[in-house]
Amino acid sequence: MSDFTLSGRTIAAYVLPTAPLAALGLPLVVYVAPFYVSGLGLDQSQVGLVLLAARLLDLLLDPLIGWASDSTRSRWGRRRPWMTVSVPFFVTGVFLLFLPPEGATIGWFSAWVILAYLAYSVAAISHIAWGAELSVQYHERSRVQGWREFAAIAGFLLVLALPVLLEAIDHTATIVDKVALMGWFVCISMPICVAITLWAVPEPDAPHGVHKLEIGAAVRLIAGNAALRKLLLADLLQGLAPGITGSLFIFLISYYFEMPKASSTILFIYFVAGLFFVPLWIKLSYRLTKHRTLCIALLYTSALIPLVLLLPKGNFWVLTGAFILFGVGYGAGGFLLRSMMADVIDIDTLATGRERSGLFYSLLVMTNKLGYAAAGLAYPVLAAVGFDGRPGVVNSPEAINGLGLVFVLLPLAFMLLTVLVMWNFPIDKFKQQELRDAIARKRAEGTLVPGPAE
């Protein structure tokens, strides 16, 4: 569009770290957690609860990280120092999590999940806040976050392609080999991608002043901003849906559809479809509002997911075609919600004179991670219906049918709830332009100044 200000090269350099960050997120749920259950024999309910507990820890830590990022003043900017310091911790956590020793315990899994998630939070919050500050234009924010989502799915594809290639090269490769290869990919790519971003992407000047952190102020921030409350709730709900389908995907293909060797290939094709259609959702958001585009994507997926229960078992091509259709809507939710958060921040900037992108995006990262972690509760639900994914366990037909129902019904409920929350979201292009005009006017008048420190 004619009013875009960022070059494609700048956006490409900015989105690069998203790929290794994403290569931790969903593959951890899809491959690593099931690996600790089926490969190392850990209890599936304990693994699910550890994921939830690690994310609950983020309820305390993510706002602290956002505040610290907002308050940092250095010659390198606010966001660069935090992204830099996150890299060695991220690499260490991923390496020890993806390449565990033989006989690793639930304690080992817990320790390195917590470290990897913490380093992920530091990098992701600083990175998303940096992206929100690159442009103040309504549609360009969708462009930035849309291509960030494109890079995230590309990261999924790169890391998920590795097991597929390994299967093609070595038919004796085990899940241990596959998870280790994914871990190496993340550990090598993260430092390289972050270095390019730090070198090539400009960071806007930080406003003057340092924010005092108060828990009460954070609570008032959420309570007093209706758009923020809606957005956080939607992010929590829409994180639950892919978190559940991701954590159960390997089990579904292996047990319900009776094709254990096809799981990596079908998952890869699913994400190819998601990657291919991200530009479509970006362009649709230019024509519609962001929130209505989000709702359309969720309604599309909601209409298709019950078909899982009707698909024939053991038919690779039918199943592949179905998951291509399922993948069409995958990429819309994440980037649209992040783009809308930049618009919500404008409300806060106009009201307080502050630019607290780090704090706001820490809340969004927190709810998204909490949604994915709460999806780990699907494991205890599986146990309740009698399904057990540990090696050597023979599941009854009723338990396997229960697996299919959990895969369909839980995500369907959360997607429909997200549509209900977001259908009448209060900020569209015109409202956002009013906010930016008011901010510009007050700055020109010298009346947009920070209030009491928060």
N, C-alpha and C positions, 0 to 999 in steps of 0.2 A: 504493500500500500504506500501511497505517496508520502505520508507523514512518518514513515519509519525512519529511524535515525541510526540504527546499528547495522554494521556490515555483516554479511554472511560469515566472513572469516572470524570476526569477533565472537559471534554466537557459537561457531564451531569450536573455537578455542575454549570458550566458557563451559560448554556442556561436556567436555571430555571426561572429567572426573566422575561424572554420573555413571559411566559404564562400569568401572570397578566397584563403585558403591552399590550399584544395583546387583552386581554379580555376587555380593554377599547376601543381600536381602531375601529375594525369593528363592534362590537356590539353597539357602540355609534351611528354609521351610520345606522345600520340595525334595531335596536330596539328602542334606546333612542330617536333619532330624530323623527321617526314616532310616538312614544309614546307621545311626547310633542304636536304633531299635532292631532292625533286621540284620545288620552286619555285626554289631557288637553285643547284641542281646540285652540292651537296657530296657527297663520297663517303659512302655509307651506313655502311660499316664504320667510318670515322673518326668519324662522328656518334655511333654506338653506343659507341665506345671513349671518347669525350669524356664522355658521360653516366656511364659506369662510373668514369672517373678522377675526376670531380667528386664522385661518391658515396664513392669510396675516401678522398678527402680528409676526408670527414666522420668516418671511423673515428678520426681524430686530434682533430677539432674538436668533435664532438658531446659527448663526455664533459667536455671543458673548459667548454663552454657550460652543461651541467647542473650541474657543480660551482660555476661562478660564480653561477648563479641561486640555488642552495641557500645559498651563502655571503653573498649580498647582504643587508645590513641597512640599511633606509632608512625614513623616515617614510611612504613610499608602499607599503611591503611588499617582498617578495622578487621577485615576478613582474612587477609593473607596470613597473618601470624598464626591464627588458629587452624587454618587448613594445613599449614606447614607442620605444626607440632602434632597434628593428628596422625600423620602418615606412619611413623615408626610403630606406634601403638596399634594402629589398624592392621598393619602387616603382621605384627607379632600375634595378635589375637586370631587372625584368619589362619595363619600357618599352623598354629597349635590346635585349632579347632578342626581344620580340614585334614590334617595329617596326624591323627592321634596315635599314641603307641598301642601295641596290642594289650588288651585288657584294660583299656581306659574306662574309668568309672563315671558315675553321674556327677561326682565332684569335679572331675576333669572337664566334662562338658559344661558344667555350670560356670567355672572360673573363666574359661576362654570365650564363652558366649557373652558374659558380662563385659569383658575387656573389648571384644570386637564391637559390641553394640555401643559402648561408651565412645570409642574412637569414631565409629560411624556417626554418632550424634554430633560430635565436635565438627567433623568435616561437612556433614550434610547441612546442618543449620547455618554455618558460615557461608557455604556455597549457595544455598537457596536465597539467603538474605542478600548476598552480593548480586544475584541475578535480578531480584526484585528492584534493586536500586539502579540498574542499568538503563531503565526507561520509565517514564511516567505516563506513556500512552496506552490506552485501554487494550487495543488489539495487539500492539507490539509486545505487551506483557504475555499475551497468549502465544505469540510467536516464540518468544524466548523459552517459556516453560514448555511449549509444545515440542520444540526441538530438544529440550532437556529430556522430555519423556521419550523421544525418538532414540536418544543416546542410551537411556536406561534400558529400553527394550533391546537395543543393539548389544548392550552388555549382557543381558540375559541370553541372547542368541549366541554370542561368542562363547560364553562359559558353558551353555548347554550343548553347543556343537561338539565340545570336546568329548563327552561320553559317547556321542554318536560316532565320531571319527574313531575313537578308541575301539568301539565294538566292531567297526568295519575292518580295522587293522588287526585286532587281536580278539578272536572269539572267546578266548579264555579269560579276558579281563573281568575283574570282579568289581563290585561297588566300591571297595577300598581303593582300587586303582583310579576309578572315575572321580571320586571325591578328592583324592590327592591331586589329580591333574587340574581340577577346577581351582583348588587352593593355590597352586603355583601360578595359574593365570592371574588371579586377583593380586597376589603378592608382587608380581612383576609389573603389572600394568598400572597399579595405583600410583607409585612414585613418578612414573613417566608422565601420566596424564595431569597430575597436580602441578608438576614442574612447568608444563606447557601453559597451563592456565595462569599460573603466577606470573609468567613472563609476558604473555600476550594480551591479557585482558585488563583494561583500565578499571580502577576502582574510584567511584565518586568520593569527593572530599567528605570527611565526617563532620557533622555539626558540632558546635562547641558544647562543652558541658559533659559531665559524667552522671549517669543515672544511679541514684541510690536504690538498692533492691529492697523492697518491702513485700512480704507475702500478702498483706492486706491490700496493697495497691494492685498486685497481680489479680487477686480475686475480684476487686472492683472493676478492673479492666475488662474481664470477661462478663461480669454481671451487667455492666453498663453499655455493652455493645451487642445489640441483637444480631447484627450481621455476623459478628465473630462467633457468637454462640451457635448459630445455624451451621456455619462453615465447619467448626470443630466437630459438631455432632455428625455432620455428613461425612467428614473425613474418617471418623471412628467407624461408622457403619460401613462405608465403602471399603475400608481396610479389612473388615471382617470377612467380606465375601471372597475376594481373591486369596486371602490368607487361608480360609477353609479349603477352597478348591485346590490351592497349591499344596497344602499339607497332606491332602488325601489323594492327590493325583496319581502317584506311583502305586498306591494300594488299589485305586480304582481300575487302572489299566491292567495291573498284574492279577488281581483277584476277581473283580467284577466282570471284566471283559476277557479274562483268561489269556492275556498276551503280554507276559512280563518282559519279553525282549523288545517289545515295540514302544515301551513307555518313553524312552529318551527321544526317539524319532518323532512321535506324535506331539510331545511337548515342544520340541524344536519348531515343528510346523505351526503349532498354535501361536508361538511368539512371532514367527515370520508374518503371519496374518496380522497380528497386532501392530507390528512395525510398519507394514505396508499401508495401513489405514490411518496412522497418526496424522499425516498431512491432510487427509480428508476431514478429520475432526477439527483440525486447526482452521481450515477454510470455512467449515460449517459454523464455527464459533464467530467468524467475521460477519456472517449473515444473520445469525441469531444471537441471542444473549449467551453468555458462557454457561449460565445455570440451566437454561433450557437445552442446550447442546448436551450437557452432562446427563440430564434426565432422559433425553432421547436414547443416548448410548446405553443407559442402565435398563430402560424399558425393552430395548432390543435384546439385550442379553437375557433379561428375565423371561422373555417370551420363548427363547430357545433352550434354556438350560433344562427344562423338564423333559426334553426329547432324549436326554441321556438314558432315561429309564426305558425308552422304547427302541433303542438301537440294538441291532443283533450282536451277539457276542462272538468274538473270534474273527470278525471281518475287518481286516486292517483298512481297506480302502474306504468303506462306509464310515468307520470311526474317524479316519483322517479328514474326510470331507466335512464331517460334523464339527470337528474341532477347528477347522479353518473358519467356519461360520461363527463359532463361539469366539474366536480370536479377534474378530472385526471390532468389537466394542472395547477390547481390553485397554487400549492406550488412552482413552478419553478422560477417565476420571482423575488420574493423578495430576496431569498438567493443568486441567481446568480449575481444580481446587486451588492449586498453588498460584495460578494467575489471579483468581478471585481474592486470595489473601492479600496480594499487593494492593488491590482496590480497597479492601477493608482497612489496611494500614493508613490509607489516605484519610479516613474518618478520624483516626486517632491523631494523625499529624495536624489536622485542622483544629481539633479540640485542644490539644496539649502543646503544640509547637515542637514536638519531639519526633524523631525518626527512629523507631524502635523495630526495625525489620527483623533483627536477630531474635528479639523476644517473641514477636508474633509468629515467626516461622518455627521457633522452638516449640510453641504450642501445637502447630500443625504437624511437625515431625513426631511430637509426643503422641498425639491422638492416632496418627497413622500407624506408628509402631505398636501402640497399645492394641489397635484393632487386629494387626497381624499376630501379635502375641496371644490375644484372647482367642484367636482362631485355633491356637494349640489346645484349647479345651475340647476341640473336636475329637481328640484322642480319648479322653475319658468318656465322651458320648459314644464313640465306637465300642469301648469296653462295655458300656451299658447295653448296647444292642448285641453283644456277644462276639464282636469281631476282635481278633488278636493278630497283629502283623508280625509277630516274632517268628524267626525261622523254625521250621519243624512243626508248627501248630496247624492243625487241620480245622478250617472253619466250616460251620454248617451252612447250607444254602440260605437259611434264614439270616444268619449273621452277614453273609455276603450281600443279600438284598438290603439289609440294614445299612451297610456301607454305601450303597447306591442312593438310598433315601437321604442319608446325612449329607452326602455330596451335593444333592439337588436342593433340598428343602431349606437348609440353614442359609446358604448364600442367597437364595431367592427371597427369603424374608428380609434380609438386610439390604438388598438392592432396592426393594420396593419401599422400605422405610426411608432410604436415602432420597428417593424421588419425592416422597411426601414432604420431607424436610426442605428440599431445595427448589421445588417448583416455583415458589413465589419469593425467591431471594431478592432483597431490596436494592441491589446495586446493578445497574446496567450501564451501557456506554454513556448515556446522557447524564445519569446521576454521577458517574465517575468524573466526567468532564466538568460538571458543576463543582465537585470537590477540588479538582486541580485548579480551576479558575479562582476559587475562593482562597486556596493556599497561596497562589501566585499574587493575588491582590493584597492579601495581608502581609506577605513578605515585602512587597513593594512599598506598602505603607509603614513597614516597620512594626506592625502590631502582632506578627506571628512570632512570639517568643515563648520559650519554655516556661511552664508554670513551676510550682514547687517540685523539687526533685523527687522522683519516684524510683 
